[in-house]
């Protein structure tokens, strides 16, 4: 069984007061980090941003608004125009504001990606090998 899932989507980025601009979103899921989805946004061969997202939050965001910190996700539109709005807040600027970007992804494509991740590890079946991690740390302390 494959323990890695990857999907590339064309999404639309809006940063600041700009219009939407198409960029690539590379979504990846690795069973070694079962709670996270990595999203790498790129354009013209350059990485614009890399974010690690909570898989459950991404799933929940398909049906209702979630998030209160640096990442907020919510559904917008209906039918073929059903989008997932991902809002990202970055570093603080000198004027006290924060860098801010919004990505719009076609919700059915994100849902299909998540279904593929559920084939690797079903929701609620995630686990972290805490005992092995602690043993590794303690073995290095001697």
DRENDO-1510 file (C-alpha; in Angstrom, 1 decimal, always signed):
<recs>
REC; n; res; u; v; w
REC; 1; UNK; +0.0; +0.0; +0.0 .
REC; 2; UNK; +1.2; +3.5; -0.9 .
REC; 3; UNK; +1.8; +5.7; +2.2 .
REC; 4; UNK; +2.0; +8.9; +0.2 .
REC; 5; UNK; -0.6; +10.9; -1.7 .
REC; 6; UNK; +0.1; +13.8; -4.0 .
REC; 7; UNK; -2.2; +16.0; -6.2 .
REC; 8; UNK; -1.5; +19.1; -8.2 .
REC; 9; UNK; -4.3; +21.6; -8.6 .
REC; 10; UNK; -4.7; +24.9; -10.4 .
REC; 11; UNK; -6.0; +27.3; -7.8 .
REC; 12; UNK; -6.5; +31.0; -7.7 .
REC; 13; UNK; -4.5; +33.3; -5.5 .
REC; 14; UNK; -5.5; +36.7; -4.3 .
REC; 15; UNK; -2.9; +38.7; -2.3 .
REC; 16; UNK; -3.7; +42.1; -1.0 .
REC; 17; UNK; -6.0; +44.1; -3.3 .
REC; 18; UNK; -5.0; +42.2; -6.5 .
REC; 19; UNK; -7.3; +40.2; -8.7 .
REC; 20; UNK; -7.3; +36.4; -8.6 .
REC; 21; UNK; -4.2; +34.9; -10.3 .
REC; 22; UNK; -3.9; +31.2; -11.2 .
REC; 23; UNK; -1.1; +29.3; -9.4 .
REC; 24; UNK; -0.3; +25.6; -8.8 .
REC; 25; UNK; -1.0; +24.0; -5.5 .
REC; 26; UNK; +0.8; +20.8; -4.8 .
REC; 27; UNK; -1.0; +19.0; -2.0 .
REC; 28; UNK; +0.8; +16.0; -0.3 .
REC; 29; UNK; +0.0; +13.6; +2.5 .
REC; 30; UNK; +2.4; +11.2; +4.1 .
REC; 31; UNK; +1.4; +8.5; +6.5 .
REC; 32; UNK; +4.5; +9.2; +8.6 .
REC; 33; UNK; +2.8; +12.5; +9.5 .
REC; 34; UNK; -0.9; +11.4; +9.6 .
REC; 35; UNK; -2.5; +14.6; +10.8 .
REC; 36; UNK; -1.0; +17.0; +8.3 .
REC; 37; UNK; -1.4; +18.0; +4.6 .
REC; 38; UNK; +1.4; +20.0; +3.0 .
REC; 39; UNK; +0.4; +22.6; +0.5 .
REC; 40; UNK; +3.1; +24.1; -1.7 .
REC; 41; UNK; +2.0; +27.0; -3.8 .
REC; 42; UNK; +4.0; +27.8; -6.9 .
REC; 43; UNK; +4.1; +30.0; -10.0 .
REC; 44; UNK; +6.4; +30.0; -13.0 .
REC; 45; UNK; +8.7; +27.5; -11.3 .
REC; 46; UNK; +9.0; +29.4; -8.0 .
REC; 47; UNK; +7.7; +28.4; -4.6 .
REC; 48; UNK; +5.5; +31.2; -3.4 .
REC; 49; UNK; +4.6; +29.6; +0.0 .
REC; 50; UNK; +4.6; +26.3; +1.8 .
REC; 51; UNK; +2.0; +25.6; +4.5 .
REC; 52; UNK; +1.3; +22.6; +6.7 .
REC; 53; UNK; -2.4; +22.2; +7.2 .
REC; 54; UNK; -4.4; +20.1; +9.6 .
REC; 55; UNK; -6.1; +17.4; +7.5 .
REC; 56; UNK; -9.3; +17.4; +9.6 .
REC; 57; UNK; -9.5; +21.2; +9.5 .
REC; 58; UNK; -9.2; +21.0; +5.7 .
REC; 59; UNK; -12.0; +18.4; +5.6 .
REC; 60; UNK; -14.2; +20.4; +7.9 .
REC; 61; UNK; -13.6; +23.5; +5.9 .
REC; 62; UNK; -15.4; +21.9; +2.9 .
REC; 63; UNK; -18.7; +22.2; +4.8 .
REC; 64; UNK; -18.3; +25.0; +7.4 .
REC; 65; UNK; -15.9; +27.8; +8.4 .
REC; 66; UNK; -13.0; +26.7; +10.6 .
REC; 67; UNK; -9.9; +28.3; +11.9 .
REC; 68; UNK; -9.2; +31.4; +14.0 .
REC; 69; UNK; -5.4; +31.8; +13.7 .
REC; 70; UNK; -3.0; +31.9; +10.8 .
REC; 71; UNK; -5.1; +29.7; +8.6 .
REC; 72; UNK; -8.9; +29.9; +8.1 .
REC; 73; UNK; -10.9; +27.7; +5.7 .
REC; 74; UNK; -14.5; +27.9; +4.6 .
REC; 75; UNK; -16.7; +26.8; +1.7 .
REC; 76; UNK; -17.9; +29.4; -0.8 .
REC; 77; UNK; -20.3; +29.0; -3.8 .
REC; 78; UNK; -22.4; +26.1; -4.8 .
REC; 79; UNK; -22.6; +23.4; -7.5 .
REC; 80; UNK; -19.8; +23.7; -10.1 .
REC; 81; UNK; -18.7; +26.9; -8.5 .
REC; 82; UNK; -18.3; +25.3; -5.1 .
REC; 83; UNK; -14.9; +26.6; -3.9 .
REC; 84; UNK; -12.8; +26.1; -0.8 .
REC; 85; UNK; -11.5; +29.5; +0.5 .
REC; 86; UNK; -8.2; +29.2; +2.3 .
REC; 87; UNK; -7.1; +32.3; +4.0 .
REC; 88; UNK; -3.4; +32.6; +5.2 .
REC; 89; UNK; -1.9; +35.2; +7.5 .
REC; 90; UNK; +1.9; +35.6; +7.5 .
REC; 91; UNK; +4.5; +37.7; +9.1 .
REC; 92; UNK; +3.9; +41.1; +10.6 .
REC; 93; UNK; +4.8; +44.1; +8.5 .
REC; 94; UNK; +6.5; +47.2; +9.9 .
REC; 95; UNK; +3.2; +49.1; +9.9 .
REC; 96; UNK; +1.6; +46.5; +12.2 .
REC; 97; UNK; -0.5; +44.7; +9.5 .
REC; 98; UNK; +0.2; +41.2; +8.4 .
REC; 99; UNK; +0.9; +39.6; +5.1 .
REC; 100; UNK; -2.3; +38.1; +3.9 .
REC; 101; UNK; -3.3; +35.9; +1.0 .
REC; 102; UNK; -6.4; +34.0; +0.0 .
REC; 103; UNK; -6.4; +30.9; -2.2 .
REC; 104; UNK; -9.6; +29.6; -3.9 .
REC; 105; UNK; -9.6; +25.9; -4.8 .
REC; 106; UNK; -12.3; +23.9; -6.5 .
REC; 107; UNK; -13.8; +22.1; -3.6 .
REC; 108; UNK; -14.6; +18.7; -5.3 .
REC; 109; UNK; -10.9; +18.4; -6.2 .
REC; 110; UNK; -9.8; +19.0; -2.6 .
REC; 111; UNK; -12.5; +16.5; -1.5 .
REC; 112; UNK; -11.1; +13.9; -3.9 .
REC; 113; UNK; -7.6; +14.5; -2.6 .
REC; 114; UNK; -8.8; +13.9; +1.0 .
REC; 115; UNK; -10.6; +10.7; +0.0 .
REC; 116; UNK; -7.3; +9.4; -1.4 .
REC; 117; UNK; -5.6; +10.2; +1.9 .
REC; 118; UNK; -8.4; +8.3; +3.7 .
REC; 119; UNK; -7.4; +5.2; +1.7 .
REC; 120; UNK; -3.9; +5.5; +3.4 .
REC; 121; UNK; -5.1; +6.3; +6.9 .
REC; 122; UNK; -8.8; +6.6; +7.7 .
REC; 123; UNK; -10.0; +9.6; +9.8 .
REC; 124; UNK; -9.8; +8.7; +13.5 .
REC; 125; UNK; -7.2; +6.0; +12.8 .
REC; 126; UNK; -4.2; +8.4; +12.9 .
REC; 127; UNK; -1.6; +7.7; +15.6 .
REC; 128; UNK; +1.8; +9.0; +16.6 .
REC; 129; UNK; +4.4; +6.6; +17.9 .
REC; 130; UNK; +5.0; +8.5; +21.1 .
REC; 131; UNK; +6.7; +5.6; +22.9 .
REC; 132; UNK; +9.2; +5.1; +20.1 .
REC; 133; UNK; +9.9; +8.9; +20.0 .
REC; 134; UNK; +10.5; +9.0; +23.7 .
REC; 135; UNK; +12.8; +6.0; +23.6 .
REC; 136; UNK; +14.8; +7.6; +20.9 .
REC; 137; UNK; +15.2; +10.8; +22.9 .
REC; 138; UNK; +16.1; +9.0; +26.1 .
REC; 139; UNK; +18.6; +6.8; +24.4 .
REC; 140; UNK; +20.5; +9.9; +23.2 .
REC; 141; UNK; +20.5; +11.4; +26.7 .
REC; 142; UNK; +22.9; +8.8; +28.1 .
</recs>
